[in-house]
Amino acid sequence: MGISAIKAQLSIQTVLNHYNLSPDRNDRLNCPWHNDKTPSLQIYPKTNTWTSTVLRSL
């Protein structure tokens, strides 16, 4: 099963729930891939996508 097939079957919210991650009211959370003092991971539930302001700058 490829990544696109997995993405088609799972919503981003389902994946976040699996890892016990909960976005705030602005759909942001601390990025699990590095130490955050402020939320840098932006979730877009309508498009089933995400972006990290820190990872994008690397």
PQR file with spaces between the fields and no chain letter, atoms N, CA, C, O and H, PARSE charges and radii, in Angstrom:
ATOM       1  N    MET     1       0.846   -1.177    0.000 -0.4000 1.5000
ATOM       2  CA   MET     1       0.000    0.000    0.000 -0.0000 2.0000
ATOM       3  C    MET     1       0.888    1.235    0.000  0.5500 1.7000
ATOM       4  O    MET     1       1.775    1.363    0.843 -0.5500 1.4000
ATOM       5  N    GLY     2       0.654    2.141   -0.939 -0.4000 1.5000
ATOM       6  CA   GLY     2       1.452    3.351   -1.046 -0.0000 2.0000
ATOM       7  C    GLY     2       0.938    4.472   -0.155  0.5500 1.7000
ATOM       8  O    GLY     2      -0.150    4.383    0.414 -0.5500 1.4000
ATOM       9  H    GLY     2      -0.067    2.037   -1.624  0.4000 1.0000
ATOM      10  N    ILE     3       1.729    5.518   -0.043 -0.4000 1.5000
ATOM      11  CA   ILE     3       1.378    6.659    0.798 -0.0000 2.0000
ATOM      12  C    ILE     3       0.075    7.297    0.342  0.5500 1.7000
ATOM      13  O    ILE     3      -0.762    7.635    1.179 -0.5500 1.4000
ATOM      14  H    ILE     3       2.613    5.591   -0.506  0.4000 1.0000
ATOM      15  N    SER     4      -0.121    7.473   -0.966 -0.4000 1.5000
ATOM      16  CA   SER     4      -1.352    8.108   -1.436 -0.0000 2.0000
ATOM      17  C    SER     4      -2.578    7.264   -1.100  0.5500 1.7000
ATOM      18  O    SER     4      -3.644    7.815   -0.827 -0.5500 1.4000
ATOM      19  H    SER     4       0.559    7.198   -1.646  0.4000 1.0000
ATOM      20  N    ALA     5      -2.448    5.938   -1.116 -0.4000 1.5000
ATOM      21  CA   ALA     5      -3.574    5.073   -0.735 -0.0000 2.0000
ATOM      22  C    ALA     5      -3.881    5.210    0.754  0.5500 1.7000
ATOM      23  O    ALA     5      -5.046    5.232    1.150 -0.5500 1.4000
ATOM      24  H    ALA     5      -1.582    5.490   -1.338  0.4000 1.0000
ATOM      25  N    ILE     6      -2.853    5.299    1.565 -0.4000 1.5000
ATOM      26  CA   ILE     6      -3.038    5.488    3.013 -0.0000 2.0000
ATOM      27  C    ILE     6      -3.708    6.825    3.280  0.5500 1.7000
ATOM      28  O    ILE     6      -4.653    6.904    4.065 -0.5500 1.4000
ATOM      29  H    ILE     6      -1.906    5.281    1.243  0.4000 1.0000
ATOM      30  N    LYS     7      -3.220    7.881    2.628 -0.4000 1.5000
ATOM      31  CA   LYS     7      -3.806    9.210    2.813 -0.0000 2.0000
ATOM      32  C    LYS     7      -5.266    9.258    2.372  0.5500 1.7000
ATOM      33  O    LYS     7      -6.063    9.995    2.952 -0.5500 1.4000
ATOM      34  H    LYS     7      -2.453    7.817    1.990  0.4000 1.0000
ATOM      35  N    ALA     8      -5.617    8.485    1.360 -0.4000 1.5000
ATOM      36  CA   ALA     8      -6.994    8.451    0.875 -0.0000 2.0000
ATOM      37  C    ALA     8      -7.916    7.745    1.874  0.5500 1.7000
ATOM      38  O    ALA     8      -9.109    8.041    1.930 -0.5500 1.4000
ATOM      39  H    ALA     8      -4.969    7.886    0.889  0.4000 1.0000
ATOM      40  N    GLN     9      -7.369    6.817    2.661 -0.4000 1.5000
ATOM      41  CA   GLN     9      -8.188    6.047    3.590 -0.0000 2.0000
ATOM      42  C    GLN     9      -8.262    6.647    4.986  0.5500 1.7000
ATOM      43  O    GLN     9      -9.238    6.421    5.702 -0.5500 1.4000
ATOM      44  H    GLN     9      -6.399    6.577    2.615  0.4000 1.0000
ATOM      45  N    LEU    10      -7.243    7.408    5.386 -0.4000 1.5000
ATOM      46  CA   LEU    10      -7.203    7.962    6.740 -0.0000 2.0000
ATOM      47  C    LEU    10      -7.279    9.478    6.712  0.5500 1.7000
ATOM      48  O    LEU    10      -6.580   10.128    5.934 -0.5500 1.4000
ATOM      49  H    LEU    10      -6.451    7.591    4.805  0.4000 1.0000
ATOM      50  N    SER    11      -8.125   10.037    7.558 -0.4000 1.5000
ATOM      51  CA   SER    11      -8.139   11.490    7.696 -0.0000 2.0000
ATOM      52  C    SER    11      -7.001   11.909    8.621  0.5500 1.7000
ATOM      53  O    SER    11      -6.502   11.105    9.409 -0.5500 1.4000
ATOM      54  H    SER    11      -8.692    9.509    8.190  0.4000 1.0000
ATOM      55  N    ILE    12      -6.603   13.148    8.520 -0.4000 1.5000
ATOM      56  CA   ILE    12      -5.528   13.638    9.386 -0.0000 2.0000
ATOM      57  C    ILE    12      -5.973   13.590   10.844  0.5500 1.7000
ATOM      58  O    ILE    12      -5.157   13.362   11.737 -0.5500 1.4000
ATOM      59  H    ILE    12      -7.009   13.801    7.880  0.4000 1.0000
ATOM      60  N    GLN    13      -7.270   13.804   11.086 -0.4000 1.5000
ATOM      61  CA   GLN    13      -7.796   13.749   12.444 -0.0000 2.0000
ATOM      62  C    GLN    13      -7.691   12.341   13.023  0.5500 1.7000
ATOM      63  O    GLN    13      -7.411   12.180   14.211 -0.5500 1.4000
ATOM      64  H    GLN    13      -7.933   13.989   10.360  0.4000 1.0000
ATOM      65  N    THR    14      -7.909   11.331   12.203 -0.4000 1.5000
ATOM      66  CA   THR    14      -7.773    9.940   12.649 -0.0000 2.0000
ATOM      67  C    THR    14      -6.327    9.645   13.057  0.5500 1.7000
ATOM      68  O    THR    14      -6.087    8.991   14.072 -0.5500 1.4000
ATOM      69  H    THR    14      -8.136   11.462   11.238  0.4000 1.0000
ATOM      70  N    VAL    15      -5.387   10.118   12.280 -0.4000 1.5000
ATOM      71  CA   VAL    15      -3.967    9.911   12.590 -0.0000 2.0000
ATOM      72  C    VAL    15      -3.588   10.650   13.873  0.5500 1.7000
ATOM      73  O    VAL    15      -2.890   10.098   14.724 -0.5500 1.4000
ATOM      74  H    VAL    15      -5.583   10.650   11.456  0.4000 1.0000
ATOM      75  N    LEU    16      -4.040   11.884   14.014 -0.4000 1.5000
ATOM      76  CA   LEU    16      -3.750   12.642   15.235 -0.0000 2.0000
ATOM      77  C    LEU    16      -4.329   11.949   16.463  0.5500 1.7000
ATOM      78  O    LEU    16      -3.671   11.866   17.500 -0.5500 1.4000
ATOM      79  H    LEU    16      -4.607   12.333   13.323  0.4000 1.0000
ATOM      80  N    ASN    17      -5.551   11.455   16.349 -0.4000 1.5000
ATOM      81  CA   ASN    17      -6.171   10.741   17.475 -0.0000 2.0000
ATOM      82  C    ASN    17      -5.380    9.488   17.832  0.5500 1.7000
ATOM      83  O    ASN    17      -5.215    9.174   19.010 -0.5500 1.4000
ATOM      84  H    ASN    17      -6.086   11.522   15.506  0.4000 1.0000
ATOM      85  N    HIS    18      -4.895    8.777   16.832 -0.4000 1.5000
ATOM      86  CA   HIS    18      -4.113    7.564   17.075 -0.0000 2.0000
ATOM      87  C    HIS    18      -2.868    7.863   17.919  0.5500 1.7000
ATOM      88  O    HIS    18      -2.492    7.066   18.779 -0.5500 1.4000
ATOM      89  H    HIS    18      -5.029    9.032   15.875  0.4000 1.0000
ATOM      90  N    TYR    19      -2.235    9.005   17.672 -0.4000 1.5000
ATOM      91  CA   TYR    19      -1.020    9.388   18.402 -0.0000 2.0000
ATOM      92  C    TYR    19      -1.313   10.303   19.590  0.5500 1.7000
ATOM      93  O    TYR    19      -0.399   10.901   20.157 -0.5500 1.4000
ATOM      94  H    TYR    19      -2.540    9.653   16.974  0.4000 1.0000
ATOM      95  N    ASN    20      -2.587   10.411   19.964 -0.4000 1.5000
ATOM      96  CA   ASN    20      -3.010   11.239   21.104 -0.0000 2.0000
ATOM      97  C    ASN    20      -2.568   12.691   20.966  0.5500 1.7000
ATOM      98  O    ASN    20      -2.189   13.330   21.948 -0.5500 1.4000
ATOM      99  H    ASN    20      -3.330    9.925   19.503  0.4000 1.0000
ATOM     100  N    LEU    21      -2.618   13.204   19.745 -0.4000 1.5000
ATOM     101  CA   LEU    21      -2.288   14.601   19.489 -0.0000 2.0000
ATOM     102  C    LEU    21      -3.586   15.378   19.289  0.5500 1.7000
ATOM     103  O    LEU    21      -4.490   14.930   18.584 -0.5500 1.4000
ATOM     104  H    LEU    21      -2.925   12.686   18.947  0.4000 1.0000
ATOM     105  N    SER    22      -3.661   16.545   19.918 -0.4000 1.5000
ATOM     106  CA   SER    22      -4.891   17.326   19.859 -0.0000 2.0000
ATOM     107  C    SER    22      -4.577   18.777   19.497  0.5500 1.7000
ATOM     108  O    SER    22      -3.961   19.490   20.290 -0.5500 1.4000
ATOM     109  H    SER    22      -2.927   16.909   20.491  0.4000 1.0000
ATOM     110  N    PRO    23      -4.989   19.219   18.322 -0.5600 1.5000
ATOM     111  CA   PRO    23      -4.747   20.615   17.929  0.2800 2.0000
ATOM     112  C    PRO    23      -5.542   21.579   18.809  0.5500 1.7000
ATOM     113  O    PRO    23      -6.571   21.209   19.374 -0.5500 1.4000
ATOM     114  N    ASP    24      -5.066   22.800   18.917 -0.4000 1.5000
ATOM     115  CA   ASP    24      -5.797   23.818   19.666 -0.0000 2.0000
ATOM     116  C    ASP    24      -6.964   24.342   18.822  0.5500 1.7000
ATOM     117  O    ASP    24      -7.254   23.794   17.758 -0.5500 1.4000
ATOM     118  H    ASP    24      -4.230   23.101   18.458  0.4000 1.0000
ATOM     119  N    ARG    25      -7.626   25.392   19.291 -0.4000 1.5000
ATOM     120  CA   ARG    25      -8.803   25.910   18.582 -0.0000 2.0000
ATOM     121  C    ARG    25      -8.462   26.513   17.228  0.5500 1.7000
ATOM     122  O    ARG    25      -9.350   26.722   16.400 -0.5500 1.4000
ATOM     123  H    ARG    25      -7.390   25.836   20.155  0.4000 1.0000
ATOM     124  N    ASN    26      -7.181   26.796   16.994 -0.4000 1.5000
ATOM     125  CA   ASN    26      -6.727   27.320   15.706 -0.0000 2.0000
ATOM     126  C    ASN    26      -6.106   26.231   14.828  0.5500 1.7000
ATOM     127  O    ASN    26      -5.433   26.523   13.839 -0.5500 1.4000
ATOM     128  H    ASN    26      -6.460   26.627   17.666  0.4000 1.0000
ATOM     129  N    ASP    27      -6.341   24.980   15.202 -0.4000 1.5000
ATOM     130  CA   ASP    27      -5.800   23.822   14.484 -0.0000 2.0000
ATOM     131  C    ASP    27      -4.279   23.816   14.431  0.5500 1.7000
ATOM     132  O    ASP    27      -3.685   23.466   13.411 -0.5500 1.4000
ATOM     133  H    ASP    27      -6.887   24.743   16.005  0.4000 1.0000
ATOM     134  N    ARG    28      -3.654   24.204   15.536 -0.4000 1.5000
ATOM     135  CA   ARG    28      -2.194   24.174   15.656 -0.0000 2.0000
ATOM     136  C    ARG    28      -1.810   23.308   16.837  0.5500 1.7000
ATOM     137  O    ARG    28      -2.561   23.192   17.805 -0.5500 1.4000
ATOM     138  H    ARG    28      -4.135   24.488   16.365  0.4000 1.0000
ATOM     139  N    LEU    29      -0.633   22.699   16.753 -0.4000 1.5000
ATOM     140  CA   LEU    29      -0.110   21.945   17.881 -0.0000 2.0000
ATOM     141  C    LEU    29       1.402   21.934   17.828  0.5500 1.7000
ATOM     142  O    LEU    29       2.011   22.250   16.806 -0.5500 1.4000
ATOM     143  H    LEU    29      -0.023   22.794   15.966  0.4000 1.0000
ATOM     144  N    ASN    30       1.993   21.565   18.947 -0.4000 1.5000
ATOM     145  CA   ASN    30       3.450   21.443   18.981 -0.0000 2.0000
ATOM     146  C    ASN    30       3.856   20.299   18.071  0.5500 1.7000
ATOM     147  O    ASN    30       3.263   19.220   18.106 -0.5500 1.4000
ATOM     148  H    ASN    30       1.498   21.308   19.777  0.4000 1.0000
ATOM     149  N    CYS    31       4.848   20.539   17.275 -0.4000 1.5000
ATOM     150  CA   CYS    31       5.305   19.554   16.300 -0.0000 2.0000
ATOM     151  C    CYS    31       5.949   18.371   17.025  0.5500 1.7000
ATOM     152  O    CYS    31       6.821   18.575   17.869 -0.5500 1.4000
ATOM     153  H    CYS    31       5.329   21.415   17.246  0.4000 1.0000
ATOM     154  N    PRO    32       5.537   17.136   16.713 -0.5600 1.5000
ATOM     155  CA   PRO    32       6.110   15.982   17.403  0.2800 2.0000
ATOM     156  C    PRO    32       7.520   15.619   16.946  0.5500 1.7000
ATOM     157  O    PRO    32       8.148   14.751   17.553 -0.5500 1.4000
ATOM     158  N    TRP    33       8.040   16.260   15.889 -0.4000 1.5000
ATOM     159  CA   TRP    33       9.354   15.906   15.344 -0.0000 2.0000
ATOM     160  C    TRP    33      10.493   16.750   15.898  0.5500 1.7000
ATOM     161  O    TRP    33      11.656   16.482   15.596 -0.5500 1.4000
ATOM     162  H    TRP    33       7.531   16.965   15.396  0.4000 1.0000
ATOM     163  N    HIS    34      10.183   17.770   16.706 -0.4000 1.5000
ATOM     164  CA   HIS    34      11.219   18.591   17.338 -0.0000 2.0000
ATOM     165  C    HIS    34      10.624   19.270   18.554  0.5500 1.7000
ATOM     166  O    HIS    34       9.405   19.283   18.729 -0.5500 1.4000
ATOM     167  H    HIS    34       9.239   17.988   16.951  0.4000 1.0000
ATOM     168  N    ASN    35      11.481   19.835   19.399 -0.4000 1.5000
ATOM     169  CA   ASN    35      11.008   20.521   20.603 -0.0000 2.0000
ATOM     170  C    ASN    35      10.430   21.875   20.236  0.5500 1.7000
ATOM     171  O    ASN    35      11.098   22.712   19.627 -0.5500 1.4000
ATOM     172  H    ASN    35      12.470   19.824   19.257  0.4000 1.0000
ATOM     173  N    ASP    36       9.190   22.073   20.613 -0.4000 1.5000
ATOM     174  CA   ASP    36       8.497   23.344   20.373 -0.0000 2.0000
ATOM     175  C    ASP    36       8.172   24.012   21.694  0.5500 1.7000
ATOM     176  O    ASP    36       7.783   23.350   22.656 -0.5500 1.4000
ATOM     177  H    ASP    36       8.648   21.393   21.107  0.4000 1.0000
ATOM     178  N    LYS    37       8.332   25.328   21.737 -0.4000 1.5000
ATOM     179  CA   LYS    37       7.830   26.093   22.873 -0.0000 2.0000
ATOM     180  C    LYS    37       6.470   26.682   22.524  0.5500 1.7000
ATOM     181  O    LYS    37       5.639   26.919   23.401 -0.5500 1.4000
ATOM     182  H    LYS    37       8.648   25.866   20.955  0.4000 1.0000
ATOM     183  N    THR    38       6.256   26.910   21.248 -0.4000 1.5000
ATOM     184  CA   THR    38       4.960   27.378   20.756 -0.0000 2.0000
ATOM     185  C    THR    38       4.554   26.483   19.587  0.5500 1.7000
ATOM     186  O    THR    38       5.417   25.953   18.888 -0.5500 1.4000
ATOM     187  H    THR    38       6.931   26.717   20.536  0.4000 1.0000
ATOM     188  N    PRO    39       3.268   26.313   19.369 -0.5600 1.5000
ATOM     189  CA   PRO    39       2.806   25.435   18.284  0.2800 2.0000
ATOM     190  C    PRO    39       3.322   25.888   16.918  0.5500 1.7000
ATOM     191  O    PRO    39       3.187   27.054   16.546 -0.5500 1.4000
ATOM     192  N    SER    40       3.906   24.962   16.187 -0.4000 1.5000
ATOM     193  CA   SER    40       4.411   25.287   14.851 -0.0000 2.0000
ATOM     194  C    SER    40       3.810   24.384   13.775  0.5500 1.7000
ATOM     195  O    SER    40       4.051   24.587   12.585 -0.5500 1.4000
ATOM     196  H    SER    40       4.016   24.015   16.489  0.4000 1.0000
ATOM     197  N    LEU    41       3.034   23.393   14.191 -0.4000 1.5000
ATOM     198  CA   LEU    41       2.421   22.467   13.244 -0.0000 2.0000
ATOM     199  C    LEU    41       0.981   22.912   12.993  0.5500 1.7000
ATOM     200  O    LEU    41       0.150   22.892   13.901 -0.5500 1.4000
ATOM     201  H    LEU    41       2.838   23.228   15.158  0.4000 1.0000
ATOM     202  N    GLN    42       0.698   23.305   11.776 -0.4000 1.5000
ATOM     203  CA   GLN    42      -0.640   23.760   11.391 -0.0000 2.0000
ATOM     204  C    GLN    42      -1.356   22.624   10.680  0.5500 1.7000
ATOM     205  O    GLN    42      -0.834   22.045    9.727 -0.5500 1.4000
ATOM     206  H    GLN    42       1.373   23.321   11.039  0.4000 1.0000
ATOM     207  N    ILE    43      -2.555   22.313   11.153 -0.4000 1.5000
ATOM     208  CA   ILE    43      -3.378   21.249   10.578 -0.0000 2.0000
ATOM     209  C    ILE    43      -4.493   21.889    9.758  0.5500 1.7000
ATOM     210  O    ILE    43      -5.091   22.880   10.177 -0.5500 1.4000
ATOM     211  H    ILE    43      -2.979   22.783   11.927  0.4000 1.0000
ATOM     212  N    TYR    44      -4.766   21.321    8.593 -0.4000 1.5000
ATOM     213  CA   TYR    44      -5.857   21.782    7.735 -0.0000 2.0000
ATOM     214  C    TYR    44      -6.828   20.613    7.527  0.5500 1.7000
ATOM     215  O    TYR    44      -6.705   19.873    6.551 -0.5500 1.4000
ATOM     216  H    TYR    44      -4.280   20.516    8.252  0.4000 1.0000
ATOM     217  N    PRO    45      -7.794   20.446    8.446 -0.5600 1.5000
ATOM     218  CA   PRO    45      -8.697   19.293    8.362  0.2800 2.0000
ATOM     219  C    PRO    45      -9.535   19.247    7.077  0.5500 1.7000
ATOM     220  O    PRO    45      -9.824   18.159    6.579 -0.5500 1.4000
ATOM     221  N    LYS    46      -9.924   20.385    6.541 -0.4000 1.5000
ATOM     222  CA   LYS    46     -10.761   20.394    5.335 -0.0000 2.0000
ATOM     223  C    LYS    46     -10.035   19.826    4.120  0.5500 1.7000
ATOM     224  O    LYS    46     -10.652   19.201    3.258 -0.5500 1.4000
ATOM     225  H    LYS    46      -9.689   21.269    6.946  0.4000 1.0000
ATOM     226  N    THR    47      -8.713   20.045    4.055 -0.4000 1.5000
ATOM     227  CA   THR    47      -7.942   19.540    2.913 -0.0000 2.0000
ATOM     228  C    THR    47      -7.110   18.313    3.278  0.5500 1.7000
ATOM     229  O    THR    47      -6.403   17.753    2.440 -0.5500 1.4000
ATOM     230  H    THR    47      -8.212   20.552    4.755  0.4000 1.0000
ATOM     231  N    ASN    48      -7.207   17.899    4.565 -0.4000 1.5000
ATOM     232  CA   ASN    48      -6.486   16.722    5.045 -0.0000 2.0000
ATOM     233  C    ASN    48      -4.973   16.870    4.861  0.5500 1.7000
ATOM     234  O    ASN    48      -4.287   15.928    4.463 -0.5500 1.4000
ATOM     235  H    ASN    48      -7.781   18.353    5.246  0.4000 1.0000
ATOM     236  N    THR    49      -4.466   18.075    5.160 -0.4000 1.5000
ATOM     237  CA   THR    49      -3.044   18.376    5.001 -0.0000 2.0000
ATOM     238  C    THR    49      -2.505   19.055    6.260  0.5500 1.7000
ATOM     239  O    THR    49      -3.257   19.382    7.179 -0.5500 1.4000
ATOM     240  H    THR    49      -5.022   18.841    5.483  0.4000 1.0000
ATOM     241  N    TRP    50      -1.203   19.255    6.282 -0.4000 1.5000
ATOM     242  CA   TRP    50      -0.538   19.925    7.395 -0.0000 2.0000
ATOM     243  C    TRP    50       0.708   20.621    6.874  0.5500 1.7000
ATOM     244  O    TRP    50       1.183   20.338    5.774 -0.5500 1.4000
ATOM     245  H    TRP    50      -0.592   18.989    5.536  0.4000 1.0000
ATOM     246  N    THR    51       1.231   21.539    7.686 -0.4000 1.5000
ATOM     247  CA   THR    51       2.517   22.162    7.417 -0.0000 2.0000
ATOM     248  C    THR    51       3.157   22.534    8.748  0.5500 1.7000
ATOM     249  O    THR    51       2.461   22.790    9.731 -0.5500 1.4000
ATOM     250  H    THR    51       0.845   21.769    8.580  0.4000 1.0000
ATOM     251  N    SER    52       4.472   22.563    8.772 -0.4000 1.5000
ATOM     252  CA   SER    52       5.215   22.975    9.960 -0.0000 2.0000
ATOM     253  C    SER    52       6.065   24.167    9.590  0.5500 1.7000
ATOM     254  O    SER    52       6.865   24.096    8.657 -0.5500 1.4000
ATOM     255  H    SER    52       5.036   22.355    7.973  0.4000 1.0000
ATOM     256  N    THR    53       5.903   25.260   10.310 -0.4000 1.5000
ATOM     257  CA   THR    53       6.685   26.458   10.012 -0.0000 2.0000
ATOM     258  C    THR    53       8.163   26.219   10.254  0.5500 1.7000
ATOM     259  O    THR    53       8.996   26.825    9.580 -0.5500 1.4000
ATOM     260  H    THR    53       5.253   25.317   11.068  0.4000 1.0000
ATOM     261  N    VAL    54       8.517   25.353   11.197 -0.4000 1.5000
ATOM     262  CA   VAL    54       9.926   25.058   11.474 -0.0000 2.0000
ATOM     263  C    VAL    54      10.500   24.139   10.409  0.5500 1.7000
ATOM     264  O    VAL    54      11.570   24.416    9.866 -0.5500 1.4000
ATOM     265  H    VAL    54       7.841   24.860   11.745  0.4000 1.0000
ATOM     266  N    LEU    55       9.809   23.051   10.102 -0.4000 1.5000
ATOM     267  CA   LEU    55      10.315   22.107    9.091 -0.0000 2.0000
ATOM     268  C    LEU    55      10.401   22.752    7.718  0.5500 1.7000
ATOM     269  O    LEU    55      11.291   22.425    6.933 -0.5500 1.4000
ATOM     270  H    LEU    55       8.940   22.825   10.543  0.4000 1.0000
ATOM     271  N    ARG    56       9.495   23.654    7.424 -0.4000 1.5000
ATOM     272  CA   ARG    56       9.512   24.339    6.124 -0.0000 2.0000
ATOM     273  C    ARG    56      10.755   25.210    5.988  0.5500 1.7000
ATOM     274  O    ARG    56      11.243   25.411    4.876 -0.5500 1.4000
ATOM     275  H    ARG    56       8.772   23.920    8.062  0.4000 1.0000
ATOM     276  N    SER    57      11.277   25.732    7.097 -0.4000 1.5000
ATOM     277  CA   SER    57      12.438   26.624    7.024 -0.0000 2.0000
ATOM     278  C    SER    57      13.770   25.874    6.993  0.5500 1.7000
ATOM     279  O    SER    57      14.818   26.499    6.832 -0.5500 1.4000
ATOM     280  H    SER    57      10.881   25.569    8.000  0.4000 1.0000
ATOM     281  N    LEU    58      13.750   24.554    7.143 -0.4000 1.5000
ATOM     282  CA   LEU    58      15.001   23.783    7.139 -0.0000 2.0000
ATOM     283  C    LEU    58      15.531   23.592    5.740  0.5500 1.7000
ATOM     284  O    LEU    58      16.575   22.967    5.555 -0.5500 1.4000
ATOM     285  H    LEU    58      12.899   24.046    7.274  0.4000 1.0000
